[in-house]
Amino acid sequence: MLNTVIPLVDWGMGTAIIVVFGVVCVVLVALVFNMVNSDKKK
């Protein structure tokens, strides 16, 4: 029973997807923060 459950989990690919998702979220938050704080004075 236990041997049939363990191969269904691929920790390497799951970790890579979570890291990529985290990096994308940080970049988007930084982009929005930069747009909010940019001055539009001319």
C-alpha positions in Angstrom: 0.0 0.0 0.0 2.7 2.5 1.0 4.8 1.6 -2.1 2.0 2.7 -4.4 1.6 6.1 -2.8 5.3 7.3 -2.7 6.0 7.3 -6.6 3.0 9.6 -7.2 4.8 12.6 -5.6 7.6 14.3 -7.5 9.1 16.7 -5.0 11.7 18.1 -7.4 9.2 19.3 -10.0 6.8 20.6 -7.3 9.5 22.5 -5.6 10.6 24.0 -8.9 7.1 25.1 -9.7 6.6 26.7 -6.3 9.9 28.6 -6.6 9.0 29.9 -10.1 5.6 30.9 -8.9 7.1 32.8 -5.9 9.6 34.6 -8.1 6.8 35.7 -10.5 4.7 36.9 -7.5 7.6 38.9 -6.1 8.3 40.5 -9.5 4.6 41.4 -10.0 4.4 42.9 -6.5 7.6 44.9 -7.0 6.2 46.2 -10.4 2.9 47.3 -8.9 4.7 48.9 -5.9 7.0 50.8 -8.3 4.0 52.0 -10.4 2.2 53.2 -7.3 5.2 55.1 -6.0 6.3 56.7 -9.3 5.7 60.4 -9.5 3.8 61.7 -12.6 4.9 65.3 -12.1 6.2 67.1 -15.2 
